[in-house]
Amino acid sequence: MFDIAFDNVNEIIDMNGHGIYVWSVYSIAISIIIVSFIVAKNRIKGVKRKIKIKNAPS
């Protein structure tokens, strides 16, 4: 039913000599996604802080 292209973990990592390119792209993409979430979370915190300060009783 399934035709698995790799026989072991070393073949998955190596990918016929292309593994360094494939895995580096995966790691860069995952890093960008994680950094984007962190930046968005920090911006949301900053906006919430500004709203809280603005709405504070004088």
Distance bins in CASP14 RR format, pairs under 12 A and 6 or more apart:
PFRMAT RR
TARGET T0000
AUTHOR 0000-0000-0000
RMODE 2
METHOD distances of the structure
MODEL  1
4 11 0 0 0 0 1 0 0 0 0 0 0
4 12 0 0 0 0 1 0 0 0 0 0 0
5 11 0 0 0 0 1 0 0 0 0 0 0
5 12 0 0 0 0 1 0 0 0 0 0 0
5 15 0 0 0 0 1 0 0 0 0 0 0
5 16 0 0 0 0 1 0 0 0 0 0 0
6 12 1 0 1 0 0 0 0 0 0 0 0
6 13 0 0 0 0 1 0 0 0 0 0 0
6 14 0 0 0 0 1 0 0 0 0 0 0
6 15 0 0 0 0 1 0 0 0 0 0 0
6 16 0 0 0 0 1 0 0 0 0 0 0
6 19 0 0 0 0 0 1 0 0 0 0 0
7 14 0 0 0 0 0 1 0 0 0 0 0
8 14 0 0 0 0 1 0 0 0 0 0 0
9 15 0 0 0 0 0 1 0 0 0 0 0
10 16 0 0 0 0 0 1 0 0 0 0 0
10 17 0 0 0 0 0 1 0 0 0 0 0
10 19 0 0 0 0 0 1 0 0 0 0 0
11 17 0 0 0 0 0 1 0 0 0 0 0
11 18 0 0 0 0 0 1 0 0 0 0 0
11 19 0 0 0 0 1 0 0 0 0 0 0
12 18 0 0 0 0 0 1 0 0 0 0 0
12 19 0 0 0 0 1 0 0 0 0 0 0
12 22 0 0 0 0 1 0 0 0 0 0 0
12 23 0 0 0 0 1 0 0 0 0 0 0
12 26 0 0 0 0 0 1 0 0 0 0 0
13 19 1 0 0 1 0 0 0 0 0 0 0
13 20 0 0 0 0 1 0 0 0 0 0 0
13 22 0 0 0 0 1 0 0 0 0 0 0
13 23 1 0 0 1 0 0 0 0 0 0 0
13 26 0 0 0 0 0 1 0 0 0 0 0
14 20 0 0 0 0 1 0 0 0 0 0 0
14 21 0 0 0 0 0 1 0 0 0 0 0
14 22 0 0 0 0 1 0 0 0 0 0 0
14 23 0 0 0 0 1 0 0 0 0 0 0
15 21 0 0 0 0 1 0 0 0 0 0 0
15 22 1 0 1 0 0 0 0 0 0 0 0
15 23 0 0 0 0 1 0 0 0 0 0 0
15 24 0 0 0 0 0 1 0 0 0 0 0
15 25 0 0 0 0 0 1 0 0 0 0 0
15 26 0 0 0 0 0 1 0 0 0 0 0
16 22 0 0 0 0 0 1 0 0 0 0 0
17 23 0 0 0 0 0 1 0 0 0 0 0
18 24 0 0 0 0 0 1 0 0 0 0 0
18 25 0 0 0 0 0 1 0 0 0 0 0
19 25 0 0 0 0 1 0 0 0 0 0 0
19 26 0 0 0 0 1 0 0 0 0 0 0
19 27 0 0 0 0 0 1 0 0 0 0 0
20 26 0 0 0 0 0 1 0 0 0 0 0
20 27 0 0 0 0 0 1 0 0 0 0 0
21 27 0 0 0 0 0 1 0 0 0 0 0
21 28 0 0 0 0 0 1 0 0 0 0 0
22 28 0 0 0 0 0 1 0 0 0 0 0
22 29 0 0 0 0 0 1 0 0 0 0 0
23 29 0 0 0 0 0 1 0 0 0 0 0
23 30 0 0 0 0 0 1 0 0 0 0 0
24 30 0 0 0 0 0 1 0 0 0 0 0
24 31 0 0 0 0 0 1 0 0 0 0 0
25 31 0 0 0 0 0 1 0 0 0 0 0
25 32 0 0 0 0 0 1 0 0 0 0 0
26 32 0 0 0 0 0 1 0 0 0 0 0
26 33 0 0 0 0 0 1 0 0 0 0 0
27 33 0 0 0 0 0 1 0 0 0 0 0
27 34 0 0 0 0 0 1 0 0 0 0 0
28 34 0 0 0 0 0 1 0 0 0 0 0
28 35 0 0 0 0 0 1 0 0 0 0 0
29 35 0 0 0 0 0 1 0 0 0 0 0
29 36 0 0 0 0 0 1 0 0 0 0 0
30 36 0 0 0 0 0 1 0 0 0 0 0
30 37 0 0 0 0 0 1 0 0 0 0 0
31 37 0 0 0 0 0 1 0 0 0 0 0
31 38 0 0 0 0 0 1 0 0 0 0 0
32 38 0 0 0 0 0 1 0 0 0 0 0
32 39 0 0 0 0 0 1 0 0 0 0 0
33 39 0 0 0 0 0 1 0 0 0 0 0
33 40 0 0 0 0 0 1 0 0 0 0 0
34 40 0 0 0 0 0 1 0 0 0 0 0
34 41 0 0 0 0 0 1 0 0 0 0 0
35 41 0 0 0 0 0 1 0 0 0 0 0
35 42 0 0 0 0 0 1 0 0 0 0 0
36 42 0 0 0 0 0 1 0 0 0 0 0
36 43 0 0 0 0 0 1 0 0 0 0 0
37 43 0 0 0 0 0 1 0 0 0 0 0
37 44 0 0 0 0 0 1 0 0 0 0 0
38 44 0 0 0 0 0 1 0 0 0 0 0
38 45 0 0 0 0 0 1 0 0 0 0 0
39 45 0 0 0 0 0 1 0 0 0 0 0
39 46 0 0 0 0 0 1 0 0 0 0 0
40 46 0 0 0 0 0 1 0 0 0 0 0
40 47 0 0 0 0 0 1 0 0 0 0 0
41 47 0 0 0 0 0 1 0 0 0 0 0
41 48 0 0 0 0 0 1 0 0 0 0 0
42 48 0 0 0 0 0 1 0 0 0 0 0
42 49 0 0 0 0 0 1 0 0 0 0 0
43 49 0 0 0 0 0 1 0 0 0 0 0
43 50 0 0 0 0 0 1 0 0 0 0 0
44 50 0 0 0 0 0 1 0 0 0 0 0
44 51 0 0 0 0 0 1 0 0 0 0 0
45 51 0 0 0 0 0 1 0 0 0 0 0
45 52 0 0 0 0 0 1 0 0 0 0 0
46 52 0 0 0 0 1 0 0 0 0 0 0
46 53 0 0 0 0 1 0 0 0 0 0 0
46 54 0 0 0 0 0 1 0 0 0 0 0
47 53 0 0 0 0 0 1 0 0 0 0 0
47 54 0 0 0 0 0 1 0 0 0 0 0
48 54 0 0 0 0 0 1 0 0 0 0 0
48 55 0 0 0 0 0 1 0 0 0 0 0
49 55 0 0 0 0 0 1 0 0 0 0 0
49 56 0 0 0 0 0 1 0 0 0 0 0
50 56 0 0 0 0 0 1 0 0 0 0 0
END
